[in-house]
Amino acid sequence: MREFQGMNIRRGAAALLAGAAMLAGVSAMAKPAAMTPVVIGESMTLPEADGYPARVISVHLPPSYAEGEEAYPVVYMLDGGPAQDFPHIAGIAQSNDINYTMSPFILVGVQSINRRHELSPVASDPDTYEEYFGARPGGSAEFRRELEERIKPWVEETYRTSGHDVLIGESLAALFIVETVMKTPDLFDDYAAISPSLWWDEARLGHEARAVFADYPAGERRLYLTMGNEGYLMQEGLDMVISALEAEAPAGLHWSYTDRRNTEHHGSIYHPAALDALRAFFTVPGRTGSPLPALYKDGVVPEMTAEARASLDVPCDAEHAEEVSFAKVNADPDFWQARCILTKPGPEPDKGKLPYGLPAGE
């Protein structure tokens, strides 16, 4: 019995030693030689000044920024702090750095401090809103002044900007964007309002929209609208804005609406809709098909049409590209072979129509 116990003890000790050796080996193998952070942008704090609070600004620059003297359009993103929406929207910008599906742009994330105050319009019953939200509503006009008088000038002084500016945001930030389009439309060139909280103050902006758009300042602007499965006053308020645009949209205000009620909800909509909006504003022209023989049966590349051959002599850019849908190209791919086209990936809008890509010359 003692011998049997001794054998078990010896076997157990050997097993423990072997296990320890294996763990030591795994530990040694698993330990990396060095760890470095993954950097997707940089953040800095604008100090408190002129009555404005200290505010964090986060920036993602395209790789080409360091390679020349080119000026770039700027996408200003609300709720854009490092712990807010900046990292995942910066991921969209970074993906463009390697797939080149959009014109390069500078992404500027503007941190929200007291978002329920600074992103909200005035309310007819501010006490009730303050009790419900824990913040006094009505700071949107002051925050717009900060964007205009401090943040945008700082960005333009610090970076090489082209003068083409986009404002993007979701939820309460998108409500701020719709209000900005209606009240100070010259502040930006393009606007993307994703699931805007248009229930605000019994859908007041929706009720005001028709009168605003009937007496709207001249100028070329684009407005991208979308909403997920929100319902009730959220959708009703947006429907009123869309009806006003259908009835009274000024000639220079180009708009579109993509209905995502059957595909997204409030928590899921921002990332796919932001990608879609940025593709609309920045999609780039390119040539269809490929000259690679291995892609075609018997290695025979489809012959180019005379129009396609002639187009090779001019740049494939916004000025010369033909806007066409994927469906139209796929219906007759040989006809479109090698032609310069502008085709936006993603869903077609359900209402309205935007001119895609940057205007020619930008």
N, C-alpha and C positions, 0 to 999 in steps of 0.2 A: 504493500500500500504506500509505504514511504517512497519507494522507488518510483511508483506511478506518479505520486504527487511531485516528486523532484523533477521528473521528466516534464510534467505540465508546467512547472515553474520555469524550467530552462527554456521550454518552447515559448512560453509567454514572454519571457525576457527577450528572447531572440526576435520575436514578432514585434515587440515594442521598439527594440533597437532598429529593426528594418523599417518600421513605420516612421520613426523619427528621422532616419536617414532620407527616406523618400520625401517627407515633408520639408526637410532642409533643402533638398534638391529642388523641389517645386518652388519653395520660397525664393531660392537663389535665382531660379529661372524667371520667376514672375516679376521680380523687382526690376523696374526700368533703370537704365543707366542715368537718365536725366528726364525731368519733366519740364515742359514749357507751356505757357498758356496759349490757347487758341484765341487770336485777336481778330475781332470782326469790326472794330471801330475804335474811336477814342472819345472820351468824355472830358468836359471841362465845365467849370462853374462861372457863369457871369455874376459878378459881385452885386450886392444890393446897391442900387444907385437910382437917383431921380425918382424916388418913390416906388420903384420896381423891386421885387424881392430877388434875393440870390436864386439863380435858376440853373439847373444842369442842362447842358446841351451835348448831345451825342452825335457823332458824325462818322459816316462810312464814305470813304473816297474810292472811286474806281481805280484799279491799278495803273491805268493810263495817265492818271492825274500827275504822277511823279515823272512821267516820261516826256513831257513837253510843256507847251504854253497854252494849250486849248482851254477854253472856258466851257463850263458845264451847266446844264439846267439843274435846278435844286428842287428836291421833294422835301417839303416840310411836313413832318409827321407829328400829330398831336398825341398826347399820352406817350411821349417818346423817351422816357427815362430809361436807364440801364435795367431797372427792375420792372419796367412797364413793357410797352410793345416794341421797343427798339430792336432787341436781339432777333426776334423772328421776322420782322420786316427787313432788317439788315441782311438776314439770310437770303431773302429774295434778291436783294441787290447783289449779294456775293455770288449767287447762282448765275446772275447775268455776267459776272466777271469772267466766267469760264464757258458759258454757252452762247454769249453774244447775240441773244435773241431780242435785245432792246438796246436803244441808244444809251450810252453810259450817263449816269447822273450822280449828283451828290445827294446823299440822304442825310437830312438833319432831323434828329429826334429832339423835340422840345418837351422837357419834363413837365408834367402836371404836378402842382403842389397841393392845391385845394380844388380838385377838378370839379366838384359839384358846385362850387362857387364860380370859378373862373371860366368854365365852359358853358354855363347856363345863361339864357336870356333873363330879363326881368320877368316876374310872375305877378299875376293880378292879386294873389294871396300869398305874399312871401313868408308870412309867419307859419302857415301850414306847411309850405315846402321846407322851411328850415327845421320844423319839428320832425318831418318825415325823413329828410336827407341828412340832418345833422350839420348843415351848412347853409348860410344865407345865400339865396340865388341872386343872379343878376350881375355877375362879374364879367360877362362876355365882352362888353364894349371896352372895358379897361384892358382885358387881355389882348384884344385886337390892337389896341394902341401900342401895347408892349411889342407885339409882333412887328408892327409897322415902324415904330420909332426906335426900337432897341435891337431886337433879335435879327430881323432881316438886314439892317445896316451892318451889324457886326459880322454876319455871315458873308456879306458882299465885300467887306473890307479884309476879311481873313482868307477867303478862298477865291479862286477864279470862277466867277459865275457868269452865265450868259445872259441873265435877265429874264429867263423863262422859269417861272415858279409854279409849283404844284402844292396843293394842300390836301392831305389825306387824313382820315380818322374814322373811328367807328363808335356807334352808340351815342353817348352824350357829346363826344368830340364831333361826330357827324352832324348832330343838331347844330353845333357851333358853326360847322361848315355851311350848312344850308342857310343859316342866318347871315353868314358873311357874304354868300352869293347874293342874297337879297338886299343887304344893307350897304356893303362896301365891296362891290364886285371887282373893282380895279386892284384890290390888294394882291390877288394872284391871277394867273392865267388859266390854270386848270384846277378843278375841284373833284375830289372823290369822297362821297358821303356814303358810308357803308352802314346799313341798318340804323339810320338816324332816329333819335328819340323824339320823333315828331308828335308824340302824345303830349308833349310839354304844354302846360297851360291850356288844356282842352283843345289841342291841335291849333293853337293860335297862328303859327307860321303858315300852316296849310290854308287857313281862312284868309290870310293876308296876301297869299301868293299871286292871285290873279291881278289885283290892283298894282302890286309891285312890278310884275312883268309887263303890264300894259304901259308903264311909264319908266322904262329901264334905260340906263345910259348906253350909248353906243360903244362897241368894242368887241373884239374876238375873244371868246371864252369857251371853255368846255366844262361840262358838268356830268360826272358819272354817278348814277344813282343805283343802288341795289338794296334789297331787304330780304332777310330770311323769314322763317316761320314765326312771325311776331304777333300778327293779328290785332284786333281791336283798334285803339286810337293810333298805335304805331303805324299800321298799314293805312288807316283812314287818312291820317295826316299826310302821308306820302302820296296817297292817291289824289288828294287835293292839289298837291304841288305838281304832280304829273298832269292832271287835268288842266291846270293853269298854263303849264308849258305847252300842252297840245293846242290850247286856245290862243295864247298870247305870247309865245316864246319870241323874244326879239331876234332879229335876223342874225346877229353875231353870237348869240348864245346857243351853242351846239350841245345837245344833251342826249343821254340814253338811259334806259332803265332795264336792268336785268332782274327778273323775278326769280328769287331763290326760295320761295315758300315751300317747295316740294323737295328741296335738297339740303338746306342748311337751317340751323337755328341760331339764336343770338350768340351762343358760346362758340360756334364752329365757323361762323361766316367770315371772320376778318381775314385770315390768311389766304384762302382761295380767292376771295373777292379783291383783296389788295393786289395779288398777282394779276388778276384779270384787268383791273383798272390801270396798273402800270404798263401792262402790255398794250392797252388801248392808247395811252399817251406816248409811249416810247417804242412801239414795235418798229422794226426796221425792214426796208425792202430787201429782196434777194432774188436770185434766179432759181427757177424751178428745175426739177429733175437732177440728173447727175451725168457727167461725161464718163463715168466708170463702166466699162463694158461688162464687168462681172455681174452687174445688177440686172442685165437684160438677157432675154432668151437668145441663145446662140451668140451672145456677145455683141449683138447689133444695137448700137445706141440709136434711138429714134432721130430721124433727120429733123433739123430745125426748119421752121418756116422762114420765109423771106423776111417777115417782120422781126422775128427773133434774131436772125443774123444781123439785120440792120441795127438792132438795139445794142449789139455788142460794142458798137462804136461810141456809145454815149455812157456816162456813168449810171450805175444802177443806184439811184438815190430818190429822195422824196419827190423831186421835181419830175423825174422821168418814169417812176413806177406806176403801174396800173393796179388800182385796188380791186381785189377779187377774192371770193371766198374759197375755202378748201373744197367745198362741194362742187363749185364750178370747175376748178382745176381738175378734180378727180373724175369729172364727167368726160373730159377729153384731154388726158395728160399729154398726149403727143403734140397737140396743138400748142400747149403752154410750155413745152420743153424749152428751157433756157431763157424764157422771157423774164423780164424784170417786173416783179409784182410786189404788192404790199398786202400781206394776208395776216390778220391778227389771230393768233392761237386763242383757244377758249371759246365760250359760248357766244352766239350772236345775241344782241340785246332784244328784249321783247317789245320795247317801244323806243322811239327816237333813233338817232344815228349820230355817231361821233365821226369826225375826220380822224383817222388813225395816224399815229406817229407824230413826230415833231413837224411843224410847218417847214416848208422848203427854205433853206438858208440858215436853219438853226442847228 
